[in-house]
Amino acid sequence: MLTYSGPAKLDGLVCKTCEYRIVNEEIKVKSAPSENWKEVVELWQCHDEDFSQFIDLNTKLIKIPDEVCLIRFNQIVLSQKLVEANQVQGDPVICKGCNQITGTYIEGQYCIFIDMIQNLRQYFDFSKDVLAIIFNHGLDNLKQDLLFINMDDNKQIIKIKVLGSHMLVMKNKAKQFEKSIKVLYNQIDNTNPDVFELLTQFNKTFKVKESEFQILKQILEEGQKFLHKKLQTFKNGLYQISYLIHDFK
Ligand SMILES: [Zn+2]
């Protein structure tokens, strides 16, 4: 889970390019629950308790209080009331001032890219957060692959498969060790719409901006430096091995 460290209240959400007010009222900003909270909800439901105040038990989506926005990785999720009051619509969401992509519609919720928000982006470090997402996914869930879709070029995807986790990697000469995960990754361009649909149904999917897509590519390419050349493998010319080493304290 990524923790938001910016101010708890903001005077709306402002487009970084044209200063259009995407949300034009005071909002509370909070971190979204961890990626695994849906599993927790399922456990709770077995106990016949009433969580309907917080969670829509049919969709398993959290009910966001009217004045609240939730930070989820590279996006901020708007409450239904904020969506209606500020007429947020479309997928992708287009800024009414500068016509740039500012957000997206995922699982019944409107989300705005934090990188597009003038008064929020300084509290956001994509490189750090995307590593945490990949690392945590690797520790928790080896069944699904991770997909990062480039929102500015909808047919471009980076697919990441976690091969193993909890590996220990020597950190330096003092023989300190760090946890590491091993991933395969490949970039898929010009995805056929049917393949796209299948991929997003069966894998954990994140939508990212073009600039974020390029940062992720760079991180994965740099990851290979940790592995000896002889150990790098290629499968059908698509896959490369990469180590992600990260020290989460
Ligand atoms: Zn704008």
Boltz pocket constraint, residues with backbone or C-beta under 6 A from the ligand:
constraints:
  - pocket:
      binder: B
      contacts: [[A, 15], [A, 16], [A, 17], [A, 18], [A, 19], [A, 20], [A, 95], [A, 96], [A, 97], [A, 98], [A, 99], [A, 100]]
      max_distance: 6.0
